[in-house]
């Protein structure tokens, strides 16, 4: 590795360590997600699954949806705060035709643990 390559590699490592560099971080749901957050996360996961199942590049997914590569990456890495639910549904419908969206409302089950005294 010559001096220029070492300098480029060092710069690359510094960018990875930069706490502001979260472009390629796959986000998880927060600890107590809202139903909206769960719905958006699941759509992002479906789009990612489509990409993986069809062995597509990020650029190919972006082209199929009709959005930028950067916006596609936000979807693929589940940056759900960047999107409204209706936009994600619209994007998913361009990939996953035919698509059907169902909303299932059911009470959340609360686990109660009895403690023997």
N, C-alpha and C positions, 0 to 999 in steps of 0.2 A: 504494500500500500504506500503510495507516494504521499508527500507532504500535503498536497491539495486534497487528496481523498480523505486523509486523516482529519483535516480541518472541516470538510463537509460532513463527515461522519460525526465529529464532535458537535457540530451545530445541530445535526439531526437529533442526537441524544439530548441536547439541551432543550430542544423544542418538545420532545416527549416528556421531559421532566417538568416542563412549565405547567403550573397548576391551571393556567388559563387555557391550555390546550386540551379541550375535551371533545374535539371533533369526532374522534373515532372511539368514543367510550360508549359501550352498550349500556343504556340506562335500565335499571330495574324499577319496578313500581315502588312508590313510597310505602312506608310501614303500614299505614291504614288508608289504602287508596279509595277514592270515591268511585262510584259506579261509572262515571264519565271517564276517569283515568283508566279503569280496567278495560272499558270498551275500546278506547283509543289504543291502548297497549296491545290488545288482542288483534286489532286490525293491522298494526305494524308487524306483529308476529306472523300473520297470514301473508303479508306482502313479502316478508323475509323468506318464509317457507316457499313461496312461489319462485323467488329468485334462486334458492338453493335447489329445489326440485327440478327446475328447468335449466340449471347450470348457466345462469345469465350473469353478465357483468353488471356493475352498478350503472354504467352508461346505457346498457341495453334496457334495464328497468326504467331508467329516467326517460328514455326515448319512448317506450311503450306507454308510459303514463302521460308524457308530454310536459315534464317539469325538468328543472335543472338537476345536475348531478349532486350538487350540494344539498338541495331539498330532499332528494332521494336518499342520500346518506343519513339525513336527519330521521327519515322514516325507518330505514334499515337498522339504525342504532337506537330506535325507540325514544327519540327526543319528543315525547308526546306533547310537551308544553308549547311546541312550535306550531301545532296544528289544531284546528277545530275538528270536531267529530264529522261534520258534514263534508269537509275537504278530504278527510281520510277515506270516507265512504266513497266519495267520487273517484279518488285515485284507485282504490281497490277494485271498483267496478270496471275500470279500464283494463285490469289484469285478470280478474277472476270471473269473467262472464260465464254463465249467468251468475249473478250475485243476489242474495236475499239477505236482508238485515232483519233480525228478530230482536225484540226487546222482551226480556222475560223478567217480570217483576215478582219477586218472592221475598218473604221476610228472611232476614239474615238469622241463621241459627246461632244461638248463643250457648256456649258450652258452660254448664254449671258443674263445678266439682264439689261434691260433698266431702267434708273433712271429718273423719272420726275423731271424737274427743275422748 
